[in-house]
Amino acid sequence: MSQEPMKETFRRVVEEGYTKGNLRVLDEVFAPDFVAHQAGILPRAVDGVKGSIAFLRAAFPDLRLTIEEIIAIGDKTWARITARGTHQGAFMGVPPTGRSYAIAVMDECRFEDGKIVEHWGVADQLALMAQIGALPRPAQSKS
């Protein structure tokens, strides 16, 4: 598979799946034996990714991901993404705050026969929790 089709497939996951909430696109681009290696995605198959997207979009209905940079080499793609949204639903036990966030996300996908067969990802969840006000603030000194 050449690099441009792999990039376009990845873009579909980001733009149609995550940003627009069209989960049907995942059935088109992920292989039946797809495996997710990202923490928090259970089951580690396509259904886990769908569940993760639904969970995120319930907490952040205006969720949007922007691909800042993407490369493809051999059978893999790597992308640097910015995720943005507004905390309008419960998230990890935190009631809605109405606060917006913008965090960095790094993703890697491996392809076989035009389909995504594996995914590794890291999102800056600490920054997300800080930006929505879910972390305690450090005590102020009284000097």
Backbone torsions as a table, in degrees:
resi	resn	phi	psi	omega
1	MET	NA	133.1	178.6
2	SER	-77.0	166.3	-172.7
3	GLN	-68.8	-39.3	-176.8
4	GLU	-62.1	-44.5	176.0
5	PRO	-61.8	-34.7	177.6
6	MET	-65.5	-43.6	178.1
7	LYS	-61.6	-42.8	-179.2
8	GLU	-65.0	-39.9	177.1
9	THR	-61.9	-44.1	178.3
10	PHE	-62.7	-43.3	177.8
11	ARG	-57.5	-38.4	178.7
12	ARG	-61.5	-41.7	178.1
13	VAL	-60.2	-47.1	-177.2
14	VAL	-67.7	-53.0	-172.3
15	GLU	-77.5	-44.6	-178.2
16	GLU	-85.4	-43.8	-176.9
17	GLY	-72.6	-61.2	-175.5
18	TYR	-77.3	-52.8	-173.2
19	THR	-72.1	-40.2	-178.3
20	LYS	-97.1	-12.8	179.4
21	GLY	75.8	18.4	178.5
22	ASN	-84.1	92.0	-175.9
23	LEU	-73.8	-19.1	179.1
24	ARG	-61.9	-29.9	-179.2
25	VAL	-61.4	-28.8	-179.1
26	LEU	-64.7	-35.9	178.1
27	ASP	-65.1	-26.7	-179.7
28	GLU	-80.5	-31.9	-170.5
29	VAL	-108.6	-15.9	178.2
30	PHE	-97.6	140.4	176.2
31	ALA	-70.6	153.3	179.0
32	PRO	-57.5	-29.8	-179.7
33	ASP	-99.5	22.7	178.9
34	PHE	-52.2	141.5	177.5
35	VAL	-129.1	126.5	174.9
36	ALA	-95.3	129.8	179.4
37	HIS	-106.1	9.9	-177.6
38	GLN	-86.6	133.7	178.0
39	ALA	-58.2	139.5	177.2
40	GLY	93.1	-12.4	178.8
41	ILE	-96.2	107.6	178.8
42	LEU	-136.6	135.2	-7.1
43	PRO	-64.0	165.7	-175.0
44	ARG	-83.3	33.3	-179.1
45	ALA	-123.4	-173.0	-178.6
46	VAL	-54.3	-40.3	179.9
47	ASP	-61.6	-32.6	176.7
48	GLY	-67.0	-39.6	177.7
49	VAL	-66.4	-42.6	177.4
50	LYS	-59.9	-43.0	178.4
51	GLY	-63.8	-39.5	178.5
52	SER	-64.1	-43.5	178.1
53	ILE	-63.5	-44.9	179.5
54	ALA	-61.7	-41.7	178.5
55	PHE	-61.3	-47.9	179.9
56	LEU	-64.0	-42.6	-177.3
57	ARG	-71.7	-24.2	175.2
58	ALA	-70.2	-38.0	179.9
59	ALA	-81.7	-33.4	-176.4
60	PHE	-131.1	77.2	-174.0
61	PRO	-59.2	-24.5	179.0
62	ASP	-96.1	21.0	-179.7
63	LEU	-49.9	130.9	174.5
64	ARG	-144.8	135.2	178.8
65	LEU	-111.1	136.8	178.5
66	THR	-120.4	122.7	176.2
67	ILE	-78.2	116.0	-179.8
68	GLU	-86.2	-33.9	-179.2
69	GLU	-158.6	141.1	178.2
70	ILE	-144.1	138.3	175.2
71	ILE	-133.4	155.7	176.6
72	ALA	-136.1	131.2	177.7
73	ILE	-140.3	129.4	179.9
74	GLY	61.4	-122.3	-178.3
75	ASP	-104.6	17.7	-176.3
76	LYS	-128.9	152.4	170.2
77	THR	-121.6	149.1	173.9
78	TRP	-130.3	140.0	-179.9
79	ALA	-140.7	143.6	170.4
80	ARG	-106.6	123.8	-170.5
81	ILE	-127.5	149.9	168.5
82	THR	-111.4	125.5	176.1
83	ALA	-103.2	134.6	-179.8
84	ARG	-133.7	152.6	175.5
85	GLY	-179.0	177.3	177.8
86	THR	-122.3	130.8	-175.8
87	HIS	-74.2	95.1	-176.3
88	GLN	-115.9	-2.9	177.8
89	GLY	-139.2	164.4	-180.0
90	ALA	-57.5	140.9	-179.7
91	PHE	-142.2	114.1	177.7
92	MET	51.7	43.8	177.9
93	GLY	83.0	1.2	-179.3
94	VAL	-100.8	119.9	178.0
95	PRO	-65.1	158.6	-177.8
96	PRO	-54.7	135.7	179.4
97	THR	-111.7	-16.2	-176.3
98	GLY	77.4	2.7	-179.6
99	ARG	-83.2	147.7	177.1
100	SER	-95.4	158.5	176.9
101	TYR	-141.9	160.7	171.8
102	ALA	-146.0	120.6	-177.7
103	ILE	-132.3	161.8	176.1
104	ALA	-87.9	143.0	176.3
105	VAL	-134.8	137.4	175.5
106	MET	-120.2	132.4	-178.6
107	ASP	-131.8	147.6	173.3
108	GLU	-134.8	134.2	177.4
109	CYS	-129.7	143.2	173.4
110	ARG	-111.2	138.2	-176.1
111	PHE	-113.3	148.1	168.2
112	GLU	-141.7	132.7	177.1
113	ASP	49.9	39.6	175.6
114	GLY	81.1	1.4	-178.6
115	LYS	-118.0	152.6	175.2
116	ILE	-78.6	124.1	-179.1
117	VAL	-109.2	-22.2	177.6
118	GLU	-145.9	150.9	177.7
119	HIS	-142.1	136.7	171.6
120	TRP	-125.3	137.7	-179.9
121	GLY	-151.2	151.6	176.8
122	VAL	-137.4	122.4	175.6
123	ALA	-112.6	143.2	-179.7
124	ASP	-77.2	76.8	-176.1
125	GLN	-68.5	-29.4	177.1
126	LEU	-63.8	-43.7	177.9
127	ALA	-63.9	-39.3	178.3
128	LEU	-60.4	-49.8	-178.5
129	MET	-62.3	-38.5	178.1
130	ALA	-65.3	-43.1	-176.2
131	GLN	-69.7	-27.7	177.7
132	ILE	-90.9	3.3	176.2
133	GLY	81.7	23.2	-176.4
134	ALA	-89.5	-6.2	-179.8
135	LEU	-106.2	146.3	177.9
136	PRO	-66.6	143.9	177.7
137	ARG	-84.2	144.7	177.9
138	PRO	-62.8	147.2	177.9
139	ALA	-64.9	140.7	178.2
140	GLN	-86.0	136.6	177.4
141	SER	-73.2	150.8	-177.6
142	LYS	-107.0	47.3	-179.7
143	SER	-93.4	NA	NA
